[in-house]
Amino acid sequence: MQSCCPHLPSGLTLRIILGMYFIERRVADHQWIRELNFKTEFKALKGARRKAISTLGTYRVVHAM
């Protein structure tokens, strides 16, 4: 089976290249603690909103390459 894009790696390496979206929580000393990761920005936004409402904390979504 031949790849459609031979110049790009496949599998897990490709996922790392495309990036992930992380939910980070703000702690008392104004630092951000990374908590969860998602494949899509939409899922990360839903997760951050759900956590912010349930804990009354400050959360943000960060895209990491």
Buried (B, 14 or more C-beta within 10 A) or exposed (E): EEEEEEEEEEEEEEEEEEEBBBBBBEEEEEEBEEEBBBEEEEBBBEBBEEBBEEEEEEBEBBEEE
